[in-house]
Amino acid sequence: MGVFVFLPLVLPLTAWPIARLAEEHLHPRTATRLLTAVAAVMALCSTVCLALVMVVGTAQLPGNPLPDGWSDPEVRAAVPYDEVVGKAAIPALCAVVLASARALWRHGRVRRRAHRALEGLPGTAVAVLPDDVPYAYALPGGRRDRVVVSRALLDRLEPSERRALFAHERAHLTARHHRFLLAVRLAALANPFLRPLRTAVAYTAERWADEAAARAVGDRRAVATAIGKAALVSRGGPVATLAGLAAPGPVPRRVAALLGPAPAARTWPSLFTSVGLAAWAAAAGAAASAMSSANAAVTMFLILRAATPL
């Protein structure tokens, strides 16, 4: 395997340029899908390689249940600096697993609590809660997807702004934005180098819903005004993976984008542009990461198979 086993751990750096450029130059729908796919592939590959390195480190520990042949010098020679990185990979992978499990548990817990809070209310697509705290968010799952909004927020919006609010939240549910947000959150936990992509997807998912709401109500300014008002008074959704109108982030950039023309719906940027070069670099990095992890996995499998006594 050599140093190729470490490449997926650092190749996410190739995706940094596309994180910001995609926000500014790609359609939000394209940017969200592209960045989520790149983040998911790179996170999976880096986790696989971290697990392969951990096998070498675990096999060196006394009393481990692995075959004795897995700790032979021929096996350790497949990983450079095996004595250091092999043992360091053990707590690193444990931290990734625990952090990911905690994020999934918290996501599920918040969704269950949110659905329980709606029990006894009419099963309509919009649930209006008599709460003095302004908030609105899209709640997927349960018997049906629902938009949850407090009376305090509705009282602060004009009728056209309310229509923009509901259109925005319905766009989150229709496009299943919570899945994109959860995927990039887990990816960033698996590899901290992917955090810029998580931040970018949180923004582009909101921009995607902004544009969908603007098309639905036919008034970009009303959507921009609703976002601005909600951001001033709202505290957003209950968890980062549940999208909402006033989600944390660069709200002034969203408002400015809505006050301008609608973005062009291109599926892939031209190669002869800065965003095109960054997109191809990120795609190449993801492909190299996949090939490196596949090569390391196959090589490690063959080595461990040869070292395992019959």
C-alpha positions in Angstrom: 0.0 0.0 0.0 2.7 2.5 0.9 1.8 6.1 1.3 -1.3 5.6 -0.9 -3.2 4.5 2.2 -2.8 8.0 3.6 -4.0 9.8 0.5 -7.7 9.6 1.2 -7.0 11.3 4.6 -5.6 14.5 2.9 -7.3 14.5 -0.5 -10.3 16.4 0.9 -8.1 19.4 0.8 -8.6 19.4 -3.0 -12.3 20.2 -2.4 -11.7 23.4 -0.5 -11.7 25.7 -3.6 -15.0 24.4 -4.9 -16.7 24.9 -1.6 -16.8 28.7 -1.9 -16.9 29.0 -5.7 -19.9 26.7 -5.9 -21.8 29.0 -3.6 -21.2 31.9 -5.8 -21.3 30.5 -9.4 -23.4 27.4 -9.5 -27.1 26.9 -9.2 -27.8 26.1 -5.6 -29.4 22.7 -6.6 -26.3 21.7 -8.5 -23.9 23.0 -5.8 -25.8 21.1 -3.1 -25.7 17.8 -5.0 -22.1 18.2 -6.1 -20.7 19.1 -2.7 -22.6 16.4 -0.9 -21.5 13.7 -3.3 -17.9 14.8 -3.1 -18.0 15.0 0.7 -19.7 11.6 1.1 -17.2 9.8 -1.2 -14.2 11.4 0.4 -15.5 10.7 3.9 -16.2 7.1 3.1 -12.7 6.6 1.6 -10.9 8.2 4.4 -12.8 6.1 7.0 -12.0 2.9 5.1 -8.3 3.7 5.0 -8.3 4.7 8.7 -9.8 1.3 9.4 -7.2 -0.5 7.4 -4.4 1.3 9.3 -6.2 0.5 12.6 -6.1 -3.2 11.8 -2.3 -3.0 11.8 -2.2 -1.1 15.0 -4.7 -3.4 16.7 -2.9 -6.6 15.7 0.2 -5.3 17.6 -1.7 -5.0 20.9 -1.2 -7.9 23.4 -4.2 -10.1 24.0 -6.1 -9.0 20.8 -8.4 -11.6 19.3 -6.9 -11.2 15.8 -4.8 -14.0 14.2 -1.2 -13.9 15.2 -0.1 -13.7 11.6 -1.6 -10.2 11.3 1.1 -8.8 13.5 4.0 -10.2 11.4 6.6 -7.8 10.1 5.4 -8.5 6.5 2.0 -7.1 7.3 3.3 -4.1 9.2 5.6 -3.3 6.4 2.5 -2.5 4.2 1.9 0.6 6.3 4.6 3.3 6.6 5.5 4.2 10.2 3.2 1.4 11.3 4.2 1.6 15.0 3.0 5.2 15.2 0.1 5.6 12.8 -1.2 2.1 13.5 -1.8 2.9 17.2 -2.9 6.5 16.5 -5.6 5.2 14.1 -7.3 3.3 16.9 -8.5 6.3 19.0 -9.0 8.3 15.8 -11.4 5.7 14.3 -13.1 5.3 17.7 -13.6 9.0 17.8 -15.1 9.1 14.3 -17.5 6.2 15.2 -18.6 7.8 18.5 -19.1 11.2 17.0 -21.1 9.9 14.1 -23.2 7.7 16.3 -23.9 10.7 18.6 -24.9 12.9 15.7 -27.3 10.2 14.3 -28.8 9.7 17.8 -29.3 13.4 18.4 -30.8 13.8 14.9 -33.3 11.0 15.6 -34.0 12.2 19.1 -34.9 15.7 18.0 -37.1 14.4 15.2 -39.0 12.1 17.6 -39.5 14.9 20.1 -40.7 17.2 17.4 -43.2 14.7 16.2 -44.4 14.0 19.8 -44.9 17.7 20.2 -47.4 17.7 17.3 -49.5 14.8 18.7 -53.1 15.8 19.1 -52.9 18.5 16.4 -54.8 18.2 13.1 -52.8 16.2 10.6 -52.4 19.1 8.2 -49.3 19.8 6.2 -48.7 22.9 8.3 -48.6 22.8 12.1 -48.9 26.2 13.8 -47.9 26.1 17.4 -49.0 28.8 20.0 -45.5 29.6 21.0 -44.1 33.0 21.9 -40.7 32.1 20.4 -40.5 32.8 16.7 -39.3 29.8 14.6 -40.1 27.7 11.6 -38.6 24.6 10.2 -39.3 21.6 7.9 -40.0 18.3 9.8 -39.7 15.2 7.6 -40.9 11.7 8.5 -43.7 10.4 10.7 -47.0 9.9 9.0 -46.4 12.8 6.7 -43.9 15.7 6.1 -44.9 18.8 7.9 -44.0 22.5 8.2 -43.8 23.6 11.8 -44.1 27.3 12.5 -44.9 29.3 15.6 -47.7 31.8 15.9 -45.1 34.4 17.1 -43.3 34.3 13.7 -46.5 34.3 11.6 -47.6 37.4 13.5 -44.5 39.3 12.3 -44.9 38.5 8.6 -47.2 40.0 6.0 -49.5 37.7 4.0 -47.1 37.6 1.0 -44.2 36.8 3.3 -46.1 34.0 4.9 -46.7 32.5 1.5 -42.9 32.7 0.9 -42.3 31.1 4.3 -44.5 28.1 3.5 -43.1 27.7 0.0 -39.6 27.8 1.4 -40.2 25.1 4.0 -42.1 22.9 1.5 -39.1 23.2 -0.9 -36.9 21.8 1.9 -39.3 18.8 2.3 -39.8 18.2 -1.4 -36.0 18.1 -2.1 -35.2 16.1 1.1 -32.6 18.7 2.2 -32.3 17.1 5.6 -30.6 14.2 4.0 -28.0 16.4 2.3 -27.4 18.2 5.6 -27.1 15.0 7.6 -24.7 13.5 5.0 -22.3 16.4 5.0 -22.5 16.6 8.8 -21.4 13.0 9.1 -18.7 13.5 6.4 -17.2 16.4 8.4 -17.1 14.3 11.5 -15.4 11.5 9.6 -12.8 13.9 8.2 -12.3 17.5 9.6 -10.9 18.6 6.3 -14.5 18.3 4.9 -15.9 21.0 7.2 -15.9 23.7 4.5 -18.1 21.5 2.4 -20.5 21.1 5.3 -20.7 24.9 5.7 -21.2 25.4 2.0 -24.0 22.8 1.7 -25.8 24.4 4.7 -25.8 27.6 2.6 -26.6 26.2 -0.8 -29.5 24.1 0.6 -31.1 27.3 1.9 -30.4 29.1 -1.4 -32.0 26.1 -3.2 -35.2 26.5 -1.1 -35.0 30.3 -1.5 -35.1 30.0 -5.3 -37.9 27.4 -5.2 -40.0 29.7 -3.0 -39.3 32.6 -5.3 -40.6 30.6 -8.3 -43.6 29.4 -6.3 -44.8 32.8 -5.1 -43.5 34.8 -8.1 -42.0 37.5 -6.0 -38.3 37.4 -5.2 -38.5 40.5 -3.0 -41.2 39.0 -0.8 -39.0 36.0 -0.1 -36.0 38.2 0.6 -38.1 40.3 3.1 -39.4 37.2 4.8 -35.9 35.8 5.2 -34.6 39.1 6.6 -37.5 39.5 9.1 -37.2 35.8 10.2 -33.5 36.1 10.7 -33.9 39.1 13.0 -36.3 37.4 15.4 -36.0 33.6 14.8 -33.7 31.1 16.4 -33.9 28.7 13.5 -34.6 25.0 13.6 -34.0 22.6 16.6 -31.0 20.9 15.0 -28.7 21.7 12.2 -30.0 18.9 10.0 -33.5 20.2 10.0 -33.6 23.1 7.5 -35.5 26.3 8.2 -36.2 29.7 6.8 -33.9 31.5 9.2 -31.1 28.9 9.4 -27.8 30.2 10.8 -25.5 31.4 8.1 -24.8 34.4 5.8 -28.4 35.7 5.6 -27.3 39.0 3.9 -25.9 37.0 1.0 -29.1 35.1 0.6 -31.1 38.3 0.6 -28.7 40.0 -1.9 -29.0 36.9 -4.2 -32.8 37.1 -4.1 -32.8 40.8 -5.0 -30.7 39.9 -8.1 -31.7 37.8 -11.1 -32.4 34.1 -10.8 -29.3 31.9 -11.2 -28.8 30.0 -14.4 -29.7 26.3 -14.1 -26.5 24.7 -15.4 -25.9 21.1 -14.5 -22.1 21.3 -14.7 -19.8 24.3 -15.0 -17.6 24.9 -18.0 -14.0 23.7 -17.7 -12.6 27.1 -18.8 -13.8 28.9 -15.7 -12.5 29.1 -12.1 -15.5 27.2 -10.7 -15.2 24.6 -13.5 -11.5 24.0 -12.7 -12.3 23.7 -9.0 -15.2 21.3 -9.7 -13.0 19.1 -11.8 -10.2 19.2 -9.2 -12.7 18.1 -6.5 -14.0 15.4 -8.8 -10.5 14.2 -9.5 -9.7 14.3 -5.8 -12.8 12.2 -5.1 -11.8 9.7 -7.8 -8.2 9.5 -6.6 -9.5 9.0 -3.1 -11.8 6.2 -4.2 -9.0 4.5 -6.2 -6.5 4.8 -3.3 -8.9 3.4 -0.8 -9.8 0.5 -3.1 -6.2 -0.2 -3.8 -5.3 -0.2 -0.1 -8.3 -2.4 0.8 -7.5 -5.0 -1.9 -3.8 -5.0 -1.0 -4.5 -5.3 2.7 -7.0 -8.1 2.1 -4.4 -10.1 0.1 -1.7 -9.5 2.7 -3.9 -10.5 5.6 -5.2 -13.5 3.7 -1.6 -14.7 3.0 -0.7 -14.1 6.7 -3.6 -15.9 8.1 -2.8 -19.5 9.1 -5.0 -22.1 7.5 
